[in-house]
Amino acid sequence: VQLQASGGGLVQAGGSLRLSCAASGIIFDIVTVEWFRQAPGKERESVARIGADFNTDYADAVKGRFTISRVNANNTVFLQMNSLKPEDTGLYFCNLPPPYNYWGQGTQVTVSS
């Protein structure tokens, strides 16, 4: 199983970015996918998740600003991030939760004030 995250970058506060997580080696449409982030000196935290049934869940810090979605035909999950804040800065990872527990490499998001 491989997870390939992309779409990070440097953006000013108030701007937007769209992250992608492309999966291979798994029957994608039956799995939950979750985005995490980790800021320097802080623990990794869950940002958003989307189930196989397309139900979504968000961390309080990103509700109303971030939207997670999936396109099963392309084995891809997206994280649309709007109204970005400096505190959104971090390394963003996509993950297949247990029982799979696979992690992709991170993509860096930096929000300048």
C-alpha positions in Angstrom: 0.0 0.0 0.0 1.3 3.5 -0.9 -0.1 6.9 0.0 1.2 9.9 -1.9 0.4 13.3 -0.4 0.9 16.5 -2.4 -0.2 20.0 -2.8 1.5 21.7 0.1 3.3 25.0 -0.2 3.8 28.5 1.1 0.7 30.8 1.3 -0.2 34.0 3.0 -2.8 34.1 5.8 -6.3 34.0 4.4 -5.2 32.1 1.4 -6.1 28.6 0.2 -4.4 25.3 -0.6 -5.7 21.9 -1.8 -4.0 18.8 -0.7 -4.2 15.5 -2.4 -3.7 12.0 -1.1 -3.4 9.3 -3.8 -3.6 5.7 -2.7 -2.5 2.5 -4.5 -2.4 -1.1 -3.6 -5.7 -1.2 -1.7 -9.4 -1.4 -2.5 -9.8 2.3 -1.9 -13.6 2.7 -1.8 -13.9 0.6 1.4 -11.4 2.5 3.5 -11.6 5.5 5.8 -8.9 8.2 5.1 -7.7 10.7 7.6 -5.5 13.8 7.4 -3.2 14.6 10.2 -0.8 17.5 10.8 2.2 18.1 12.9 3.7 21.5 13.7 7.2 21.9 15.0 7.4 20.9 18.7 3.9 19.7 18.8 2.2 16.4 18.7 0.6 15.0 15.5 -3.1 15.8 15.5 -6.1 14.7 13.4 -7.5 17.3 11.0 -10.2 15.6 9.1 -11.4 12.1 8.1 -13.8 10.7 5.5 -15.4 7.3 5.7 -16.2 4.8 3.0 -19.8 6.1 3.4 -18.5 9.7 2.7 -19.3 10.8 6.2 -16.9 13.4 7.4 -15.5 14.6 10.7 -13.3 17.6 11.4 -11.2 19.0 14.2 -12.8 22.0 15.9 -9.8 24.2 14.8 -10.6 23.7 11.1 -14.4 23.4 11.0 -15.9 25.7 8.5 -12.6 26.3 6.8 -11.4 22.9 5.6 -13.3 20.4 3.4 -12.4 16.8 2.9 -13.6 14.9 -0.1 -12.9 11.7 -2.1 -13.0 10.5 -5.6 -12.9 6.7 -5.5 -12.5 6.4 -9.2 -9.1 8.0 -8.8 -8.2 6.5 -5.4 -7.8 10.1 -4.2 -8.8 12.1 -1.1 -8.6 15.9 -1.1 -8.3 18.4 1.6 -9.4 21.9 0.6 -8.1 24.4 3.0 -9.5 27.9 3.0 -9.0 31.0 5.2 -5.6 29.6 6.2 -4.0 30.8 9.4 -0.4 30.8 10.6 -1.4 28.1 13.2 -2.3 25.8 10.3 1.4 25.6 9.5 2.8 22.0 9.7 3.6 18.8 7.9 0.3 17.2 6.7 0.0 13.4 6.4 -2.7 11.2 5.1 -3.4 8.0 6.9 -5.5 4.8 6.6 -6.6 4.2 10.2 -6.5 0.8 11.8 -6.8 -2.0 10.9 -4.6 -0.9 8.0 -2.6 1.9 9.7 -0.7 3.1 6.7 0.9 6.5 6.5 2.0 8.6 3.5 4.9 10.9 3.5 4.1 14.4 4.6 3.5 17.5 2.5 4.6 20.8 4.1 2.1 23.7 4.5 3.5 27.0 5.6 1.1 30.0 6.3 2.8 33.3 6.7 1.2 36.2 8.6 
